Amino acid sequence: MNDSAKNREYERQRKQRYRTKLQQQHTTLRWQVWQLEDVLEKSRAIQAGGRLWRDVAIDAQRRRSASTVQNSKLRAEVRRYEQVLRTLQKWVVASVQPVLSDGRNWLHSTLLADPVSRKYGFRWLTDRVFHLAARAFSTSVGDGLKLDLRTDEDTKDILGMELFGTNTLFGDFRLAADCLWDGIRAQVPTANLTKKVVATDGDVVYLREFNLEFGTSFCKLARRYDLPTRAVLALVDLADDECFPLAEHEMRPHGFTCIVLEQVTPDITLTSQLSVHYSPLTCHGTIPFERNVAMFGVQPHPTSRNVTVARIETNALRSMLARKNMLDRLLQQRMDARAASEIHFTNS
Protein backbone atom coordinates (compact mmCIF):
# COMPACT_ATOMS: atom_id res chain seq x y z
CA MET A 1 0.00 0.00 0.00
CA ASN A 2 1.46 3.30 -1.09
CA ASP A 3 1.68 6.34 1.16
CA SER A 4 -1.37 8.00 -0.36
CA ALA A 5 -3.58 5.01 0.42
CA LYS A 6 -2.21 4.82 3.97
CA ASN A 7 -3.03 8.47 4.55
CA ARG A 8 -6.59 8.04 3.30
CA GLU A 9 -7.10 4.99 5.53
CA TYR A 10 -5.74 6.87 8.52
CA GLU A 11 -8.04 9.82 7.87
CA ARG A 12 -11.00 7.52 7.45
CA GLN A 13 -10.35 5.79 10.79
CA ARG A 14 -9.66 9.08 12.52
CA LYS A 15 -12.92 10.55 11.27
CA GLN A 16 -14.76 7.37 12.24
CA ARG A 17 -13.37 7.59 15.76
CA TYR A 18 -14.33 11.25 15.81
CA ARG A 19 -17.90 10.51 14.70
CA THR A 20 -18.15 7.74 17.31
CA LYS A 21 -16.95 10.14 19.97
CA LEU A 22 -19.47 12.75 18.83
CA GLN A 23 -22.26 10.19 19.01
CA GLN A 24 -21.20 9.26 22.53
CA GLN A 25 -21.08 12.92 23.52
CA HIS A 26 -24.50 13.47 21.94
CA THR A 27 -25.96 10.53 23.86
CA THR A 28 -24.40 11.81 27.08
CA LEU A 29 -25.72 15.31 26.48
CA ARG A 30 -29.22 14.00 25.72
CA TRP A 31 -29.15 12.06 28.99
CA GLN A 32 -28.03 15.18 30.86
CA VAL A 33 -30.75 17.23 29.15
CA TRP A 34 -33.36 14.68 30.22
CA GLN A 35 -32.06 14.79 33.79
CA LEU A 36 -32.02 18.58 33.83
CA GLU A 37 -35.53 18.74 32.37
CA ASP A 38 -36.72 16.48 35.19
CA VAL A 39 -34.97 18.67 37.76
CA LEU A 40 -36.48 21.77 36.14
CA GLU A 41 -39.97 20.24 36.21
CA LYS A 42 -39.63 19.38 39.88
CA SER A 43 -38.26 22.81 40.64
CA ARG A 44 -41.16 24.46 38.85
CA ALA A 45 -43.62 22.28 40.79
CA ILE A 46 -41.98 23.24 44.08
CA GLN A 47 -42.03 26.91 43.15
CA ALA A 48 -45.68 26.65 42.12
CA GLY A 49 -46.51 24.92 45.41
CA GLY A 50 -44.67 27.59 47.31
CA ARG A 51 -46.65 30.28 45.54
CA LEU A 52 -49.88 28.37 46.31
CA TRP A 53 -49.10 28.17 50.02
CA ARG A 54 -48.07 31.82 50.02
CA ASP A 55 -51.41 32.65 48.42
CA VAL A 56 -53.20 30.55 51.04
CA ALA A 57 -51.27 32.23 53.84
CA ILE A 58 -51.97 35.68 52.44
CA ASP A 59 -55.67 34.87 52.09
CA ALA A 60 -55.78 33.48 55.63
CA GLN A 61 -54.09 36.59 56.96
CA ARG A 62 -56.57 38.77 55.09
CA ARG A 63 -59.51 36.80 56.47
CA ARG A 64 -58.08 36.95 59.98
CA SER A 65 -57.68 40.69 59.76
CA ALA A 66 -61.25 41.06 58.50
CA SER A 67 -62.48 38.76 61.29
CA THR A 68 -60.62 40.79 63.90
CA VAL A 69 -62.17 43.98 62.62
CA GLN A 70 -65.63 42.40 62.55
CA ASN A 71 -65.12 40.97 66.05
CA SER A 72 -64.18 44.40 67.37
CA LYS A 73 -67.27 45.93 65.77
CA LEU A 74 -69.52 43.23 67.24
CA ARG A 75 -67.98 43.62 70.70
CA ALA A 76 -68.51 47.36 70.53
CA GLU A 77 -72.12 46.77 69.48
CA VAL A 78 -72.65 44.30 72.34
CA ARG A 79 -71.21 46.83 74.82
CA ARG A 80 -73.55 49.47 73.44
CA TYR A 81 -76.56 47.17 73.78
CA GLU A 82 -75.48 46.24 77.32
CA GLN A 83 -75.38 49.92 78.21
CA VAL A 84 -78.85 50.40 76.73
CA LEU A 85 -80.15 47.37 78.64
CA ARG A 86 -78.63 48.62 81.91
CA THR A 87 -80.27 51.99 81.36
CA LEU A 88 -83.61 50.34 80.60
CA GLN A 89 -83.26 48.06 83.62
CA LYS A 90 -82.69 51.05 85.91
CA TRP A 91 -85.74 52.72 84.41
CA VAL A 92 -87.88 49.59 84.87
CA VAL A 93 -86.72 49.08 88.46
CA ALA A 94 -87.50 52.71 89.23
CA SER A 95 -90.88 52.56 87.49
CA VAL A 96 -92.25 49.12 88.44
CA GLN A 97 -93.30 48.11 91.92
CA PRO A 98 -92.17 44.76 93.38
CA VAL A 99 -94.18 41.73 92.32
CA LEU A 100 -95.77 41.16 95.72
CA SER A 101 -97.26 44.65 95.90
CA ASP A 102 -97.89 44.86 92.16
CA GLY A 103 -100.67 42.30 92.26
CA ARG A 104 -102.56 43.92 95.13
CA ASN A 105 -104.82 46.14 93.04
CA TRP A 106 -105.72 43.98 90.04
CA LEU A 107 -105.77 40.73 92.00
CA HIS A 108 -108.48 42.13 94.28
CA SER A 109 -110.71 42.84 91.28
CA THR A 110 -114.00 41.02 91.76
CA LEU A 111 -114.83 38.39 89.15
CA LEU A 112 -118.40 39.24 88.16
CA ALA A 113 -121.26 36.78 87.80
CA ASP A 114 -122.37 38.23 84.44
CA PRO A 115 -121.41 35.57 81.82
CA VAL A 116 -119.92 38.00 79.28
CA SER A 117 -117.98 39.98 81.88
CA ARG A 118 -116.86 36.73 83.44
CA LYS A 119 -115.25 35.47 80.24
CA TYR A 120 -113.42 38.76 79.79
CA GLY A 121 -112.35 38.53 83.42
CA PHE A 122 -110.91 35.04 82.91
CA ARG A 123 -108.60 36.28 80.16
CA TRP A 124 -107.80 39.67 81.66
CA LEU A 125 -106.63 38.17 84.94
CA THR A 126 -104.54 35.39 83.37
CA ASP A 127 -103.00 37.84 80.88
CA ARG A 128 -101.92 40.03 83.80
CA VAL A 129 -100.11 37.07 85.36
CA PHE A 130 -98.51 36.13 82.03
CA HIS A 131 -97.08 39.62 81.44
CA LEU A 132 -96.28 40.38 85.08
CA ALA A 133 -94.31 37.20 85.64
CA ALA A 134 -92.45 37.56 82.32
CA ARG A 135 -90.72 40.72 83.55
CA ALA A 136 -90.21 39.47 87.10
CA PHE A 137 -88.39 36.21 86.37
CA SER A 138 -84.84 35.72 87.54
CA THR A 139 -82.06 34.94 85.05
CA SER A 140 -80.81 32.01 87.14
CA VAL A 141 -80.85 28.60 85.46
CA GLY A 142 -79.57 26.54 88.40
CA ASP A 143 -82.04 24.08 89.91
CA GLY A 144 -83.30 25.27 93.28
CA LEU A 145 -85.83 27.35 95.20
CA LYS A 146 -85.78 30.86 96.63
CA LEU A 147 -88.34 32.09 99.19
CA ASP A 148 -88.92 35.68 100.26
CA LEU A 149 -91.33 36.25 103.15
CA ARG A 150 -92.79 39.77 103.21
CA THR A 151 -93.99 41.41 106.44
CA ASP A 152 -95.37 44.75 107.49
CA GLU A 153 -92.50 47.01 108.54
CA ASP A 154 -94.25 48.22 111.68
CA THR A 155 -96.37 45.32 112.97
CA LYS A 156 -94.42 42.44 111.37
CA ASP A 157 -97.72 40.93 110.25
CA ILE A 158 -97.22 38.55 107.35
CA LEU A 159 -98.25 40.08 104.03
CA GLY A 160 -97.32 37.14 101.85
CA MET A 161 -94.44 35.32 100.24
CA GLU A 162 -92.72 35.07 96.88
CA LEU A 163 -91.31 31.79 95.60
CA PHE A 164 -89.03 31.35 92.62
CA GLY A 165 -87.89 27.88 91.60
CA THR A 166 -86.14 26.28 88.65
CA ASN A 167 -85.72 22.70 87.50
CA THR A 168 -84.20 20.91 84.52
CA LEU A 169 -86.36 18.26 82.86
CA PHE A 170 -85.28 15.65 80.33
CA GLY A 171 -87.79 15.69 77.51
CA ASP A 172 -89.54 17.98 75.07
CA PHE A 173 -91.03 21.16 76.57
CA ARG A 174 -94.40 20.44 74.96
CA LEU A 175 -94.51 17.03 76.66
CA ALA A 176 -93.71 18.67 80.00
CA ALA A 177 -96.46 21.25 79.44
CA ASP A 178 -98.97 18.51 78.56
CA CYS A 179 -98.19 16.59 81.75
CA LEU A 180 -98.45 19.70 83.92
CA TRP A 181 -101.65 20.87 82.23
CA ASP A 182 -103.27 17.46 82.65
CA GLY A 183 -102.29 17.49 86.33
CA ILE A 184 -103.83 20.93 86.85
CA ARG A 185 -107.13 19.87 85.29
CA ALA A 186 -107.25 16.45 86.97
CA GLN A 187 -110.08 16.08 89.49
CA VAL A 188 -108.71 13.11 91.41
CA PRO A 189 -109.29 13.78 95.15
CA THR A 190 -106.63 13.12 97.79
CA ALA A 191 -106.88 12.67 101.55
CA ASN A 192 -106.92 16.41 102.27
CA LEU A 193 -107.62 18.03 98.89
CA THR A 194 -110.66 17.97 96.63
CA LYS A 195 -110.74 19.68 93.25
CA LYS A 196 -113.52 20.35 90.79
CA VAL A 197 -113.58 22.01 87.35
CA VAL A 198 -116.52 24.42 87.39
CA ALA A 199 -116.00 26.20 84.05
CA THR A 200 -113.94 26.03 80.86
CA ASP A 201 -113.53 28.62 78.14
CA GLY A 202 -111.15 27.55 75.36
CA ASP A 203 -107.67 27.52 76.88
CA VAL A 204 -108.93 28.71 80.31
CA VAL A 205 -110.04 26.41 83.13
CA TYR A 206 -111.74 27.51 86.37
CA LEU A 207 -111.40 25.18 89.37
CA ARG A 208 -112.54 25.09 92.98
CA GLU A 209 -110.12 23.52 95.46
CA PHE A 210 -110.79 22.69 99.11
CA ASN A 211 -108.00 21.80 101.53
CA LEU A 212 -109.50 20.05 104.53
CA GLU A 213 -106.27 20.15 106.55
CA PHE A 214 -106.06 23.96 106.60
CA GLY A 215 -109.71 24.77 105.93
CA THR A 216 -108.86 26.74 102.80
CA SER A 217 -111.08 27.35 99.78
CA PHE A 218 -109.47 28.25 96.44
CA CYS A 219 -111.01 29.86 93.37
CA LYS A 220 -108.37 29.06 90.76
CA LEU A 221 -108.06 30.20 87.14
CA ALA A 222 -105.61 28.31 84.92
CA ARG A 223 -104.58 29.14 81.37
CA ARG A 224 -102.03 27.73 78.95
CA TYR A 225 -100.01 29.81 76.47
CA ASP A 226 -98.21 27.88 73.70
CA LEU A 227 -95.29 29.69 72.04
CA PRO A 228 -92.73 28.45 69.46
CA THR A 229 -89.99 27.53 71.96
CA ARG A 230 -91.81 27.68 75.29
CA ALA A 231 -95.07 27.00 77.03
CA VAL A 232 -96.43 29.20 79.82
CA LEU A 233 -99.00 28.20 82.42
CA ALA A 234 -100.67 31.09 84.27
CA LEU A 235 -102.64 30.40 87.45
CA VAL A 236 -104.63 32.92 89.49
CA ASP A 237 -106.01 32.25 92.97
CA LEU A 238 -108.88 34.74 93.18
CA ALA A 239 -109.79 36.73 96.24
CA ASP A 240 -113.33 37.70 95.18
CA ASP A 241 -115.86 35.97 92.93
CA GLU A 242 -119.54 36.89 92.86
CA CYS A 243 -120.44 33.30 91.95
CA PHE A 244 -118.52 31.87 94.92
CA PRO A 245 -118.62 34.37 97.79
CA LEU A 246 -116.45 33.66 100.80
CA ALA A 247 -118.40 31.75 103.45
CA GLU A 248 -118.16 32.46 107.16
CA HIS A 249 -116.18 29.32 107.91
CA GLU A 250 -113.84 29.59 104.90
CA MET A 251 -110.32 30.90 104.55
CA ARG A 252 -109.31 31.91 101.03
CA PRO A 253 -105.66 32.05 99.93
CA HIS A 254 -105.07 34.29 96.92
CA GLY A 255 -102.18 35.08 94.64
CA PHE A 256 -100.80 33.79 91.37
CA THR A 257 -98.31 31.40 89.80
CA CYS A 258 -96.58 31.47 86.43
CA ILE A 259 -94.73 28.41 85.11
CA VAL A 260 -92.47 28.77 82.07
CA LEU A 261 -91.23 25.65 80.26
CA GLU A 262 -88.36 26.74 78.02
CA GLN A 263 -86.78 24.63 75.29
CA VAL A 264 -83.01 24.30 75.79
CA THR A 265 -82.60 21.44 73.32
CA PRO A 266 -85.22 19.09 71.82
CA ASP A 267 -84.65 16.78 74.81
CA ILE A 268 -83.94 19.27 77.62
CA THR A 269 -86.46 21.67 79.17
CA LEU A 270 -85.78 24.40 81.72
CA THR A 271 -88.71 25.01 84.05
CA SER A 272 -89.02 28.32 85.90
CA GLN A 273 -91.83 28.99 88.35
CA LEU A 274 -92.79 32.23 90.08
CA SER A 275 -95.45 32.04 92.79
CA VAL A 276 -96.83 34.90 94.87
CA HIS A 277 -99.07 34.00 97.82
CA TYR A 278 -100.79 36.65 99.93
CA SER A 279 -101.92 36.09 103.48
CA PRO A 280 -105.30 34.28 103.32
CA LEU A 281 -108.59 36.16 103.67
CA THR A 282 -111.65 35.47 105.80
CA CYS A 283 -114.98 37.26 105.95
CA HIS A 284 -113.40 39.49 108.60
CA GLY A 285 -110.25 40.37 106.64
CA THR A 286 -106.71 38.99 106.57
CA ILE A 287 -106.03 36.20 109.05
CA PRO A 288 -104.19 37.33 112.21
CA PHE A 289 -100.49 36.78 112.79
CA GLU A 290 -101.11 34.00 115.31
CA ARG A 291 -103.12 31.97 112.82
CA ASN A 292 -100.34 32.29 110.24
CA VAL A 293 -97.89 31.02 112.85
CA ALA A 294 -100.10 28.00 113.53
CA MET A 295 -100.48 27.23 109.80
CA PHE A 296 -96.70 27.06 109.38
CA GLY A 297 -96.35 24.85 112.45
CA VAL A 298 -93.74 26.87 114.33
CA GLN A 299 -93.36 27.75 117.99
CA PRO A 300 -93.91 31.50 118.47
CA HIS A 301 -91.24 33.44 120.33
CA PRO A 302 -92.64 34.88 123.57
CA THR A 303 -91.34 38.42 122.98
CA SER A 304 -89.96 38.86 119.45
CA ARG A 305 -92.03 38.70 116.29
CA ASN A 306 -88.82 38.98 114.25
CA VAL A 307 -87.64 35.65 115.65
CA THR A 308 -91.03 34.09 114.96
CA VAL A 309 -90.98 35.39 111.38
CA ALA A 310 -87.49 33.93 110.88
CA ARG A 311 -88.76 30.57 112.13
CA ILE A 312 -91.72 30.74 109.76
CA GLU A 313 -89.44 31.53 106.83
CA THR A 314 -87.10 28.64 107.66
CA ASN A 315 -89.96 26.18 108.10
CA ALA A 316 -91.73 27.39 104.95
CA LEU A 317 -88.58 27.06 102.84
CA ARG A 318 -87.93 23.54 104.12
CA SER A 319 -91.52 22.48 103.46
CA MET A 320 -91.75 24.14 100.04
CA LEU A 321 -88.40 22.69 98.94
CA ALA A 322 -89.46 19.17 99.91
CA ARG A 323 -92.75 19.63 98.04
CA LYS A 324 -90.96 21.04 94.98
CA ASN A 325 -88.51 18.12 94.85
CA MET A 326 -91.38 15.63 95.10
CA LEU A 327 -93.40 17.34 92.35
CA ASP A 328 -90.33 17.63 90.10
CA ARG A 329 -89.71 13.88 90.41
CA LEU A 330 -93.35 13.07 89.72
CA LEU A 331 -93.38 15.30 86.64
CA GLN A 332 -90.23 13.66 85.25
CA GLN A 333 -91.73 10.21 85.88
CA ARG A 334 -94.93 11.17 84.06
CA MET A 335 -92.93 12.53 81.13
CA ASP A 336 -90.84 9.34 80.93
CA ALA A 337 -93.94 7.15 81.09
CA ARG A 338 -95.76 9.14 78.42
CA ALA A 339 -92.70 9.21 76.14
CA ALA A 340 -92.28 5.42 76.51
CA SER A 341 -95.98 4.94 75.77
CA GLU A 342 -95.75 7.06 72.61
CA ILE A 343 -92.68 5.10 71.41
CA HIS A 344 -94.49 1.80 72.04
CA PHE A 345 -97.57 3.06 70.17
CA THR A 346 -95.41 4.21 67.22
CA ASN A 347 -93.55 0.88 66.99
CA SER A 348 -96.76 -1.15 67.22
Summary of the structure (lengths in Angstrom):
residues: 348
radius of gyration: 42.2
end to end distance: 117.8
largest distance: 163.9
contacts: 907
relative contact order: 0.10
helix: 54%
strand: 26%
